[in-house]
Amino acid sequence: MTATVIEPRSMKDLPAEHLLAPGTAMCAGCGGLEVVKQVYDALGENVVFVNAAGCMTLLSIYPFTPFRSSWIFTAMACAPAGAQGVRDALDVLIARKKLPESEDLKVVVLTGDGSANGMGLSATSGCMDRKLDFYYLCYDNEGYGNTGQQSSMSTPHGARTSTSKGGYPGYKKDLFSVWAAHEPAYLATLIGSEPLDVAKKVARAQQVKGPKMFIALAPCPTGWSYEAQDTVELGRLAVKTGVWPLKEYVDGEVRHTKKPKQRAPVDEYLRRQGRFSHLFRPRRDEAALAEIQANVDAYWADAP
Amino acid sequence: MSLHASVNPRHTRLLTGNKAAAWGARLADVDYIPAFPITPQTEIIETLSAWTDAGEMPARLTMLESEHSMITAAGTAAAAGARTFTATSSQGLLYGLEMLYALAGWRVPLVLVNVSRGLSAPVTLEPDHNDVLAARDSGFLQIHCSTCQEVLDSVLIAYRLSEDRRVRLPVIVNLDGFYLSFTREPVTVPEPEMVRRFLPTFDLEAAHLRASDPQSLAVSVLGGSSYSYFRYEVQLAANRALDVFEEAASDFAVETGRFHEPVHAYRMEDAEYAFFMMGSFATKAMHAVNRLREDGLKVGLIRPRLIRPLPKAHLRRLAARVKGIAVVDQNLSPGLGGVLYSELAGALYDLPTRPMLVSYVGGLGGRDIKEGELARMIDEVKLAVDDGHPPPPRLLYSEEELRGIRKLQTIANRPRPPEVKA
């Protein structure tokens, strides 16, 4: 389903009221919920969310839901397949004139990074291969947040999690590139601290048919160990330090939508989070910090 | 009902069980077919794919990348109001097992044909019932077929059952790989007009995912009370499904002359002994019944078509009349034995006088059950009835087979395992 959606030009163009009702079971300061709210506003209420096991599964707890729209929970590995079934059903029912077009819905997959990078990747790949016309929002809190922040394939190098107390030895999977290799219709990174960037990208995605994929860095007070009021600030720092590049993939090209002119050192982002505190106390782990900085520098050296 | 009901030659074709299943989906005028190949089911989706490609069926067929995804897509499509058909076998059914439980909880109607095949390891393509019985407790209802005609008819009856508002549970229609899937039998294909009378169009008002009526489906619950409530609802619906099945089967009989009762009783009127079996091998038992009756033995066959819901009253009524039953399980629950044995024993426990039950496990991985073995079972059941003690459960295996496996072990050059005393 494509529609002409006007791209917002300033914060004034963003809605003052949100479709998502307040009072959910999400943690205070949830960076995932922040971006879900913004994406939902940009898509409008004629959507169905297809959810995989993760933090957001607790949004709809019987008999309450914060959505004005439909919701279906599937399982951890198969939310994109659930989207396939809904999309196919609506298409065939409308084609067979069993449903009026007014009953059509935008199908939105909502999963965390655990599902997206791990057991959900096969189903996601399948949907992109089939050029399914759907939206996928991955809220990436860089670990299995709902079960107490164990390391996932999206956990950044050096971060302490409840299964990597000394710092995660692996490296965050480049899911953006994995998804881009499938040549989706649209692909972008998001962060809730940049709502205008979010709204613009969702508006652009709505112009095209096919897989429309979003990965949103989701600062997580409980999993990353920082105070809930700092979520927006941490999001800004993730962008300012270049740790979280804001970019989009369109027609085979990657373009950065916000290029920090003077990148702040990664220290500024890392030292605000308890999950990296072992890199600073009792003494600075210069080698580890230098490696993280070098990896960010290397990314931007090649960045288009 | 005889093995092959009387046929109208005008509409009778030679069809494999797989083709019969595909005809069931075609006649049900399904909207959506999520598919994934697996032997011995693949012919079903190839047939449907050819029909949808040629425009002979207005359904949409989508190839998924796994059975887990396939079953998920089937469920969400049904939730969105599409009449949905899907099919799998064996490993595929178990790969998607998590979602079978989910779909039953979503209360979405659809039909899944399972073409039974033994589970790995070791790897085989040939049938037994461990795959479908692994789905026994999922909330899917189960209809088991023993002829190709029954496969086609059961798919149609399954849609009536599944979509009935008193039920609204997904249904598995089971047929055995090879013995039915690839065996051609004469099958009467009903007229589409007749099917339309029997099976009304999908009730879209009951669909969950629509723009005009947003709903949250499969949400979380807090605490055991809400959880129990919804699980009990599935139990009550599954119980109601027995009456609904009988209604549907009666209506089907009015249209076609073919009556598929929840339990097929073959020559049970005056039977003193009976076989208890399901699936295609039950037709071997029918043959054995005929032969044993020629020898003057009053033998019959009790064949449950429905396994879920388990038609307990029917089973009790039939079993109460006989002295002894040979329960032949084409499955193995290691550490227990045959699953059907436990099911039947449980159903009969509160009868004032119970027949002697003797448990046999056989036909695993397509291993034949020979007529001689079936005759021997009735001998053993008779003996057990006469002296009042059932023999221990039997795992069917012949000395000849053992010699054969010893030869293979020699070729494999493995030291012979120590003999185990049975």
Interface residues (C-beta under 8 A of the other chain):
Chain A: E45 N46 V48 V50 T57 L58 S60 I61 Y62 T65 F67 R68 S69 S70 W71 I72 F73 T74 A75 A77 C78 P80 A81 G82 A83 Q84 G85 V86 D88 A89 L90 D91 V92 L93 R96 K98 L99 S102 E103 D104 L105 S122 A123 S125 G126 D129 R130
Chain B: D31 Y32 P34 P58 A59 R60 T62 L64 E65 S66 H68 S69 M70 T72 A73 A74 G75 T76 A77 A78 A79 A80 G81 A82 T84 E98 M99 A102 W106 F202 L204 H208 L209 R210 A211 S212 P214 Q215 S216 L217 A218 V219 S220 V221 L222 S226
